[in-house]
Amino acid sequence: MLATFIVLLNLTPLFEPRAPSIYIELNQFLLLMTLTVFFLKMLPPNHLMWWFSVLILYVLVIFSNVIVDASFFLRFLLIGLNVGSILFGIRFYRKLKEVKLEERFIKPILIIYVLLNISAVFLNALGRVTLAKTFNITAISGLIQILSLGVFVHVLTEAMELQIKVSSCSNGIFSRINAQKTRISFQKAMTVISVVLWLLVFFINLNIIDPVFGFLSGILEKPRNFGSITFTLGNVLIFSLILWMSNNLQKNISLFFSGPEVSFTEESVHKGSKLALIRLVIIVIGFLFAITASGVPLDKITVLLGALGVGIGLGMQNIVNNFVSGIILIFEKPFTIGDYIELADKKGKVMDIGIRSSRMLTPQGSSVIIPNGDLLSGRLVNYTTSNARLKSEVVFKINIDSDLEAAKKIINDIIDEAEGIVKKAPRQILFSAISADNVELKIMVWLNDVYSETAFKSYVLEQILIRFKKSEIKVM
């Protein structure tokens, strides 16, 4: 319950960016009480001391801000409060490691906190008491806000990790994602939101939120010309944001459609290429939405596409080739996810089919990224087609004085006992080379699937070594 209130109270300024400062101060007071109850249950006594110090400073600042009297005595008390706040900020800055807070976020805020209190002292001395009070309350509010946002990020991150663990136990959607990588990405996103929230509260407390919004609106909405095309930076920002969202969605859409991860076992499930088609649709729709949101007329887009065509002719042939090849692979389907393929000197299972490139898992466990252009233009062998079988070869040498008929009989017995072979398919035991002291034999046998080749070769060579020794046939 407390965690829910902390999240809601931290997000309130995001939905009311033009709220008056009294509204923000009331929201912050409620947040302060909620955090106090939360910290009483979570923090050790030495850390609670710092929090109650912040709480006392906040109460003193609010009390001084309520008093409208501008007498010399009050101004003297305000200066004393500012000096005390400055000393507290400096001491807090030096003790950050003991408090175990995120230094890269707290340090800049503490510096701003100290600078605002120093400015309040000078403003008070110059007779600008109201402005000094504004700086004073902005300083303490900013410090409390960054502490509450730290709890906000921590609570949401813990909730996300808990959801991943629960989903992993039930083999849900979140069981397919990398928990560590997701945590880092989530924290980055929450950090950006926290910075925006802190800046909103900071500008509201300084009563400059309207000028800031006006300044940003002037930059983003001012018409600009590029030849005959008129645009605004706001449109460019929306265009880029939609493309970025579309790109990230097509990268992670596999979480909703894919099953278990592809592994190097014959039991893995083969999946269709509908996922690649969905990715293509997302990219196309995202691009069309981005063009519509940008406000640029479609007839002007043809001009940009013409300029893009020149760029393609000069240096983007490979990118376009891979993109077009990806589209062709989607519809021709020479292989699907989970198929065992061979391309040039690489063999492995297809892990993913993307728009620009595809990934393959090799028997050694490494992930190989292959441009789609190479998959389409290269000599591709798919070992996982319907009723696909593999012809395996085992080559070794024996002494030229050995009994060749006995050797062939032993080899036939070994093959008959081997697993994974096609019993009815013809086998061959060939003499592939003869030298002064040895004969090279080549065994060619059909196997049921490509995954049993390594085990088959190991078994055959092991049995040849054992049985040839017993029959006094020397292996060279």
C-alpha positions, 0 to 999 in steps of 0.5 A: 500500500505504501509503495503504491502511494509513493508511486502515485504521489511521485507521478502526480506532477507529470499529469499536472505540469501547470499546477500551482506551487501550493498544489505541489507543496501539498502533494509533497507534504503527503509524499513526505508523510508516506516516505516517513512511514516507509523509511521507519520500516525499511531503514536502519537507525543511522540512516533514519537520522539523516531522513529526520534531519531533512524532515526537520529542515522541511518543517522549518522552511515551510513555517518560515515561508508562511510568515509574511512579516519581513522584519529584520529579526525574521530576515536574520532567522531566515539567513540562519536557516539558510546557513544551517541548510548549507552546512547540512548539504555539505555534510550530507554530500560528504557522507553519501557513501555511508548513506548508500545512495546513488551518488551520480543523482544525489550529488548534482542535487546537493550542489544545487541545494547548497547553491540555492541556499547561498543565493537565498542568503544574498537575496535576503541581504539585498531585501528580496525576502520573497524571492529568498523564500522561494529559493529556500523552499525550492532547495529543500523540495528538490532534495526531498523530491530526488530522495522520493524518486530514488524510492520510486525507481527502487519500488518499480524495479523490485515489482518488475523483478518480482513479476519476472520471477513469478512469470518464470515459474509459470512459463509466462511471457516474462520467462523468455526475457533476460532479467539482468538486461531488462533490469538495466533497460528499465532503470534507464527508462525510470531514470529519464522519467525521474529527471523529467519529474524532478525538473517539473517540480523544480520549475513549478517551485520557482514559478517559471514553469509557464516561461519554460513551456513557452520557450520550448513551444517556441522552439518546437513549433516554429515553422522551418523551411528546407527547400520547398518543405515546411516543417517544425522541430516538434514534427521531427521529434514525433517522427523520430519517436514513432520510428524509435518505438516501432523499431523497439517493438519489432525487436521485442515482438518475439516475446509474445509469439515465440516459444522456448529458445532455440537450443542445439537439440533435435527435440527443439520445435520448428517455428514458422516465419510469421514472426518476421512478417509481423516485424515487417508489418510493424516497420511499415505501419510505424513508418506510415504513422511517422509520416502522418504525424510529421505533417509533411505532405506525401508529395513532398515525401517523394522528393525525400525518397528521391534524395534517399535513392541517390544515397542508396546508389552511393553507399547504402546498397548493402543495407537495402540489399539485406532489407529486400532479401529479408522480405524475400526470405519471409515469403519464399521460406527456404528455412524456418526458425529451428532448421539446421542449415549450412552456409559456406563454412558455417553450420547451425540452427536458425535462431531468428529471422530478422528484416536485415539479418538472421541469427544462427546457433552453431554446434559450439554454442556461438551465435552467428549473425548473417546478413540476409543478402548472404543467405539469399545469394549464397549456397544454402543447404537445409538439413531439416526439410521433410524426411531429410536425411544426412549421409555421413562419412567416416575415413580411416587407414589400416595396414596394407597387410591386414585382412580386408574382408575381415575388416569389412565384416567387422565394420558392417557389424559395427554399423548394424549395431549403431543407433540413428542409421537408416536401416534400409538405405544402402551403405558403402565401404570404399577403398578411397586411397592406397599407399605403400604401407596402408589402405584408406577406407571410407564408410558412407552411411545414411543417418536419420537426422543431422544431430546424430552425426557426431555421436555416430562417428564417435561410436564407429571410431571407438568400436573400430579401435576396440575390435580391430585390436582384438582381430590384430588389424593395425589402424594407421 
